[in-house]
Amino acid sequence: MCAKPSGMPSLPPRALAAPLLALVLALLAGCKPLPPHFITDEQGRALILHGANVSGSAKGHPQRLPWVDADDVARLSRDFGFNFARYLIFWDAVEPQPGVIDTAYLDAVGERLDWFHAAGIHVVLDMHQDVYSQVFCCDGAPAWAIDDDGEPFVRQPVWWLNYLTPAVIAAFENFFNVRGQGLWLQDHYGDAWAAVAARFRDHPAVLGYDLMNEPSPGAAITDESALEAFDRDYLTPFYQRMVGRIRAVDPDGWIFYEPVFLVPASGLPTTVGPLQDPRSGEPRIAYFPHLYSTIIETQRRYDPADPTIPSWQASRLQEVAAKPTPLLIGELGIPDGVQGGLDHLRDVLAMADRTTSGWAYWEYNSDTWGFLNRDGSEKPKAAVLVRAYPQRVAGRPRHTIYEPGARVLLLVFEETGVPGPSEIYVPAARFYPEGFDVTVSDAAGSWQSAWDVGREVLSLWTDPGQRTHVVVIQPKP
């Protein structure tokens, strides 16, 4: 039994009218809050980031650009309430020849970042790779940056099995200097990151940089002790070098890092990090793991007894306790045709509310993983992804729970003296056609609210004299 949070105020009777909400509050009263760290805005408000990856279509595009135009980007915030995008960029596009930075590519990325800024969306630039390089099957490094020791490569029928081929194993192990080939590839990779950071450090849409998508440990992926050694001796030092290269040109952008490919995404623990931030002031480093159930991908059905979600939660919370950083999910998703797939998505998002400051769905597209159809209409996934949630919290978030069936949002946060209002996205047109009620635990007359109908954002000024604030949003009776 966990202790009741100190300072938890009572709510007016109206807030407890729904039996389901009463049950939620009873559960909260018996459980300690999680101690998360958060990315904050310029006023110190905690940012809660919901959004999408934009987008896998860039992998096969000759200029490595996604399918979206300015209106598609605007739709992310207008139709879905998203305030976040993980935008894919690629080493082979940034540095197509050794020491040559493609400024035209960076200009094209910059044009798209302008669209995100106009839509009010925070962007993390993700240096994406899958199976090391397009030469092998997928995307990432330029051909000149492949050092595979002449090992053979035979393309596999399932894309991720290519990670286990001798040539791809050699390419990753040489990149990470496992075979003693030196750091010349990492030096070039750092040059590419320095060019990206120098170009976009002042762009108002850019929140930060994701150092590498799903890095592979080479042969160590099948050996637990070897994987721990890889994390400690190769992956963490590589990340630390990239932090240094970015910090040399951008002292303020957030730096995101991921554990290795496959194993942590399915819920198992990892030993990467922690990283040191040389910037003056508070560190700006965030942990950015992915979440995918290998059981679902192999069986094409979701069993609520699937251990992926609870294992992921336990592993990630243990990891961020050892390296106190914000926790966000860089990728989560469900392909079409999975039996119980929407239930899986709901369960993942509920866990995300309990554990993390945000997530990016894979992906904004009309493919099997996307939440759009080819004609631009929404798949059923879209209605699951859209939910009421706090986008900025003027204090320290302690609990966020959204119950989609009842359309009830519960937010509990501690007062920290942060100026400005909390901002809560409420999809009123979609889910609250009859309107919604706002209940706040602060004394009557001590809090104020304002509704932006265009953005569907509720601004909430709470009483700075209260230690803890409880906010409930629910449909009008």
C-alpha positions in Angstrom: 0.0 0.0 0.0 1.5 3.3 -1.0 1.0 6.5 1.1 -1.6 9.1 0.3 0.1 12.1 -1.4 0.5 14.9 1.1 -1.4 18.1 0.4 -4.0 16.4 -1.8 -7.1 18.6 -1.6 -10.7 17.6 -1.9 -12.8 18.2 -4.9 -16.3 19.7 -5.1 -19.2 17.1 -5.3 -19.8 17.7 -9.0 -16.3 16.4 -9.8 -17.1 13.2 -8.0 -20.5 12.7 -9.5 -19.3 10.1 -12.1 -18.6 6.7 -10.4 -15.7 6.1 -12.7 -14.0 9.4 -11.7 -14.6 8.6 -8.0 -12.8 5.4 -8.5 -9.9 7.1 -10.2 -9.6 9.6 -7.4 -9.7 6.8 -4.8 -6.9 5.1 -6.6 -4.9 8.3 -6.7 -5.4 8.8 -2.9 -3.7 5.4 -2.3 -0.7 5.8 -4.5 2.5 7.9 -4.4 3.0 10.1 -7.5 5.9 9.3 -9.8 8.9 11.7 -9.7 9.3 12.5 -13.4 11.5 15.3 -14.8 10.1 17.4 -17.6 11.1 19.5 -20.5 10.1 23.0 -19.8 9.2 26.1 -21.8 10.7 29.6 -21.5 8.5 30.3 -18.4 9.4 27.1 -16.7 6.1 25.3 -17.4 6.3 21.6 -17.9 5.7 20.6 -21.6 3.6 17.6 -22.2 4.3 16.5 -25.8 1.8 14.5 -27.9 2.5 14.1 -31.6 3.8 12.0 -34.5 6.8 11.0 -36.5 7.1 12.9 -39.8 7.6 10.6 -41.6 8.8 7.3 -42.9 8.0 8.4 -46.4 11.2 10.4 -46.4 13.3 7.2 -46.3 12.7 6.4 -50.0 12.4 10.0 -51.2 15.3 11.0 -53.5 15.7 14.2 -51.5 14.9 12.5 -48.1 11.9 14.7 -47.6 8.5 13.6 -46.2 5.2 13.7 -48.1 3.7 16.6 -46.1 3.0 20.2 -47.2 2.2 23.2 -45.0 -1.5 22.3 -44.7 -0.7 18.7 -43.7 1.5 20.1 -40.9 -1.2 22.5 -39.8 -3.6 19.6 -39.6 -1.5 17.9 -37.0 -2.4 20.7 -34.5 -5.7 21.7 -36.0 -7.3 18.3 -36.3 -5.5 16.2 -33.8 -4.3 18.6 -31.1 -0.7 17.6 -31.5 2.1 19.9 -30.3 5.1 17.7 -31.2 6.8 16.1 -34.2 9.8 13.9 -34.5 11.1 14.9 -37.9 13.3 12.4 -39.8 16.6 13.6 -41.2 19.4 11.4 -42.7 23.2 11.3 -42.6 23.4 10.5 -46.3 21.4 13.6 -47.1 23.3 15.9 -44.7 26.8 14.7 -45.7 26.5 12.9 -49.1 30.2 13.1 -49.7 33.0 13.1 -47.0 33.3 16.5 -45.5 30.6 18.0 -47.8 27.4 19.3 -46.2 24.4 19.6 -48.4 23.1 23.1 -47.6 20.3 22.7 -50.1 19.0 19.8 -48.1 19.2 21.8 -44.9 17.4 24.7 -46.6 14.6 22.3 -47.6 14.4 21.0 -44.0 14.3 24.6 -42.8 11.3 25.4 -45.0 9.4 22.5 -43.5 10.4 23.6 -40.0 8.8 27.0 -40.7 5.5 25.1 -41.3 5.8 23.4 -37.9 6.5 26.7 -36.2 3.5 28.3 -37.9 1.4 25.4 -36.5 2.7 25.7 -33.0 4.5 22.3 -33.1 7.8 21.6 -31.3 10.2 19.5 -33.4 12.9 17.1 -32.5 15.2 16.4 -35.4 15.9 12.7 -35.6 19.0 11.4 -37.4 17.3 8.3 -38.6 18.8 5.0 -39.7 17.4 1.5 -40.2 19.9 -1.3 -41.0 22.7 1.3 -41.2 22.2 2.4 -44.8 20.0 2.3 -47.9 22.8 0.3 -49.5 21.8 -2.6 -47.4 18.0 -2.2 -47.6 16.7 0.8 -45.7 18.2 4.2 -44.8 20.8 6.1 -42.9 24.5 6.4 -43.7 26.0 7.4 -47.0 27.6 4.6 -49.1 31.1 6.0 -48.4 30.6 5.6 -44.7 30.1 1.8 -44.9 33.0 -0.2 -43.5 31.8 -3.8 -43.6 35.1 -5.6 -43.8 34.0 -7.2 -47.1 31.5 -9.4 -45.3 28.7 -10.8 -47.4 25.2 -9.4 -47.5 22.1 -11.2 -48.7 18.9 -9.2 -48.3 16.4 -10.8 -45.9 12.6 -11.1 -46.5 11.8 -9.3 -43.2 13.6 -6.0 -43.0 14.8 -6.2 -39.4 16.5 -9.6 -40.0 19.0 -7.7 -42.1 20.5 -6.4 -38.8 21.8 -10.0 -38.3 23.6 -10.3 -41.6 27.5 -10.3 -41.5 27.9 -7.1 -43.5 25.5 -5.1 -41.4 27.0 -6.4 -38.1 30.4 -5.4 -39.4 29.2 -1.9 -40.5 27.8 -1.2 -37.0 30.7 -2.6 -35.1 33.2 -0.6 -37.2 31.1 2.6 -36.7 31.2 2.1 -33.0 34.8 1.1 -33.0 34.1 -2.4 -31.6 36.7 -3.9 -34.0 39.3 -1.2 -33.3 38.9 0.6 -36.6 39.1 4.0 -35.0 36.6 6.9 -34.7 36.8 8.3 -38.1 33.2 7.4 -38.9 32.0 9.0 -35.7 34.0 12.1 -36.4 32.1 12.5 -39.7 28.8 11.8 -38.0 29.7 14.4 -35.4 30.4 16.9 -38.3 27.0 16.2 -39.7 25.3 16.8 -36.3 27.4 20.0 -35.8 26.2 21.3 -39.2 22.6 20.5 -38.4 22.7 22.1 -34.9 24.5 25.2 -36.2 21.9 25.6 -39.0 18.8 25.2 -36.7 19.9 26.2 -33.2 17.9 29.4 -33.5 14.9 28.0 -35.3 11.9 28.6 -33.1 10.3 25.2 -34.0 13.4 23.2 -33.0 13.2 21.7 -29.5 16.3 19.5 -29.9 18.1 16.6 -31.5 17.7 12.8 -31.4 21.2 11.5 -31.8 20.5 8.2 -33.6 17.5 6.2 -34.3 17.6 2.6 -32.9 21.3 2.0 -32.9 22.4 -1.6 -33.4 25.1 -3.2 -31.2 26.1 -5.6 -34.0 26.6 -9.2 -32.8 26.0 -8.2 -29.2 22.3 -8.0 -29.8 22.0 -11.8 -29.1 24.1 -11.8 -25.9 23.0 -10.1 -22.7 26.4 -9.7 -21.2 27.9 -8.5 -24.4 25.0 -6.0 -24.8 25.8 -4.5 -21.4 29.4 -4.2 -22.4 28.4 -2.5 -25.6 26.2 0.0 -23.8 29.0 0.8 -21.4 32.0 0.8 -23.6 30.8 1.9 -27.0 27.2 3.4 -27.1 27.4 5.7 -24.1 30.9 7.1 -25.1 29.6 7.7 -28.6 26.6 9.6 -27.3 28.8 11.6 -25.1 31.0 12.6 -28.0 27.9 13.7 -30.0 26.7 15.7 -27.0 30.0 17.5 -27.1 29.8 18.2 -30.8 26.3 19.6 -30.6 27.1 21.7 -27.5 30.1 23.3 -29.3 27.5 25.1 -31.5 24.3 24.9 -29.6 24.4 25.3 -25.8 20.6 25.3 -25.3 18.8 22.7 -27.5 17.6 19.5 -25.9 19.5 16.4 -26.7 17.6 13.1 -26.9 19.1 9.7 -26.8 17.8 6.1 -27.3 18.8 2.6 -26.1 19.7 0.0 -28.7 17.4 -1.5 -31.3 14.7 -4.1 -30.5 15.4 -5.3 -27.0 14.3 -2.3 -24.9 11.4 -1.5 -27.2 9.8 -4.8 -26.2 10.2 -3.9 -22.5 13.5 -5.4 -21.4 16.0 -3.3 -19.5 19.0 -1.5 -20.9 22.2 0.0 -19.5 22.9 3.0 -21.7 23.9 6.3 -20.1 23.7 8.4 -18.1 25.1 11.3 -20.1 26.8 14.5 -18.9 25.7 17.9 -20.3 28.5 20.4 -20.4 26.2 23.4 -20.8 26.0 25.9 -18.0 22.8 25.7 -16.0 20.5 22.7 -15.8 21.2 19.8 -18.1 19.0 19.4 -21.2 19.2 15.7 -22.0 16.1 13.5 -22.4 15.7 9.8 -22.7 13.8 8.8 -25.8 13.2 5.0 -26.0 10.7 3.3 -28.3 7.9 0.9 -27.5 6.8 -2.0 -29.8 5.5 -5.4 -28.8 7.4 -8.2 -30.6 4.5 -10.5 -29.7 2.1 -8.4 -31.6 4.4 -8.1 -34.6 4.7 -11.9 -34.8 1.2 -13.0 -33.8 -0.8 -10.0 -35.2 -3.0 -9.9 -32.2 -3.0 -8.1 -28.8 -3.5 -10.2 -25.7 -4.0 -7.9 -22.6 -1.7 -10.4 -20.8 1.1 -9.4 -23.1 3.9 -8.3 -20.7 5.4 -5.6 -23.0 3.6 -2.6 -21.5 4.1 -3.3 -17.8 7.7 -4.5 -18.4 8.4 -1.4 -20.4 7.1 0.8 -17.6 9.1 -0.9 -14.9 12.3 -0.9 -16.9 12.1 2.7 -18.1 11.2 4.0 -14.6 14.1 2.2 -13.1 16.4 3.6 -15.7 15.3 7.2 -15.4 15.6 6.9 -11.6 19.3 6.2 -12.2 19.7 9.0 -14.7 17.2 11.7 -13.8 16.1 12.9 -17.2 12.7 13.5 -18.9 11.2 10.4 -20.4 9.5 10.5 -23.7 8.5 7.7 -26.1 10.2 8.4 -29.5 8.1 5.8 -31.3 4.9 3.9 -30.5 2.4 2.5 -32.9 0.2 -0.3 -34.2 -0.1 -1.6 -37.7 -3.4 -2.1 -39.5 -5.0 -5.5 -39.2 -3.9 -6.4 -35.6 -6.7 -8.1 -33.6 -7.3 -5.9 -30.6 -4.9 -3.3 -32.0 -6.9 -0.3 -30.8 -7.0 -1.7 -27.3 -3.2 -2.0 -27.3 -2.9 1.6 -28.4 -5.3 2.7 -25.6 -3.3 0.8 -23.1 0.1 2.2 -24.3 -1.3 5.8 -24.1 -2.7 5.2 -20.6 0.8 4.0 -19.5 2.3 7.0 -21.2 0.1 9.2 -19.1 1.4 7.5 -16.0 5.0 7.6 -16.8 6.1 10.1 -19.4 6.0 13.6 -20.5 5.1 12.8 -24.1 5.2 10.5 -27.2 5.4 10.5 -30.9 3.2 8.0 -32.9 4.7 6.1 -35.7 3.8 7.6 -38.1 2.0 10.5 -39.9 1.3 8.7 -43.1 -1.3 6.6 -45.0 0.7 3.3 -44.8 -0.1 0.3 -42.6 1.3 2.0 -39.5 -0.3 5.4 -40.2 -3.5 6.9 -38.9 -4.7 8.3 -42.3 -6.2 6.6 -45.3 -4.9 7.3 -48.8 -7.6 9.9 -49.4 -6.6 11.8 -46.2 -9.6 10.6 -44.1 -8.9 9.2 -40.7 -8.4 5.6 -39.7 -10.0 4.6 -36.3 -6.5 5.0 -34.7 -6.9 8.7 -35.0 -9.8 8.9 -32.6 -7.6 6.9 -30.0 -4.7 9.3 -30.5 -6.8 12.4 -30.0 -7.4 13.0 -26.3 -7.7 15.8 -23.8 -4.3 16.5 -22.2 -2.3 19.2 -20.6 0.2 20.8 -23.0 1.8 23.1 -20.5 1.6 22.8 -16.8 2.4 25.8 -14.5 3.9 23.6 -11.9 5.2 20.1 -11.4 2.8 17.4 -12.8 2.1 14.6 -10.4 -0.7 12.6 -12.1 -2.4 12.7 -15.5 -5.2 10.3 -16.3 -7.5 10.4 -19.3 -10.4 8.0 -19.4 -11.5 7.9 -23.1 -14.8 6.1 -22.5 -16.0 8.7 -19.9 -14.1 11.6 -21.7 -12.7 12.6 -18.3 -9.3 14.2 -17.8 -7.7 14.4 -14.3 -4.6 16.5 -13.8 -2.8 16.9 -10.4 0.1 19.2 -10.2 2.2 20.9 -7.5 2.6 24.6 -7.2 6.1 25.8 -8.0 5.6 29.5 -8.5 5.8 29.2 -12.3 4.2 32.2 -14.0 1.7 31.9 -16.8 -1.4 29.7 -17.1 -1.5 25.9 -17.6 -2.8 25.1 -21.1 -5.0 22.1 -21.7 -6.0 20.8 -25.1 -9.7 19.8 -25.1 -11.0 18.3 -28.4 -14.4 20.0 -27.9 -15.7 19.7 -31.4 -14.8 16.1 -31.7 -15.6 14.7 -28.2 -17.6 17.4 -26.3 -20.3 18.6 -28.6 -22.5 19.3 -25.6 -19.7 21.2 -23.9 -17.5 20.4 -20.9 -17.2 21.3 -17.3 -14.0 22.4 -15.6 -13.6 21.7 -11.9 -10.6 23.0 -9.9 -9.7 22.2 -6.3 -8.7 25.8 -5.6 -11.2 27.9 -3.7 -14.0 29.6 -5.6 -12.9 32.9 -7.1 -9.2 32.1 -6.8 -8.7 30.6 -10.2 -9.6 31.8 -13.7 -9.9 30.3 -17.2 -10.1 31.3 -20.8 -11.1 29.3 -23.8 -9.4 29.6 -27.2 -12.0 28.1 -29.6 -9.7 28.1 -32.6 -6.9 26.1 -30.9 -9.3 24.3 -28.6 -7.0 25.1 -25.7 -8.1 26.0 -22.2 -5.9 28.4 -20.3 -6.1 28.0 -16.5 -4.7 30.4 -13.9 -4.6 28.6 -10.5 -4.1 30.0 -7.0 -0.4 30.3 -6.3 -1.2 30.0 -2.6 -2.3 26.4 -3.0 0.2 23.6 -2.6 -1.5 21.2 -4.9 -4.0 21.7 -7.7 -6.5 19.1 -8.9 -8.2 19.8 -12.3 -11.0 17.7 -13.7 -12.5 18.1 -17.2 -15.6 16.1 -18.1 -18.6 16.3 -20.4 -21.5 18.4 -19.3 -24.3 16.3 -17.7 
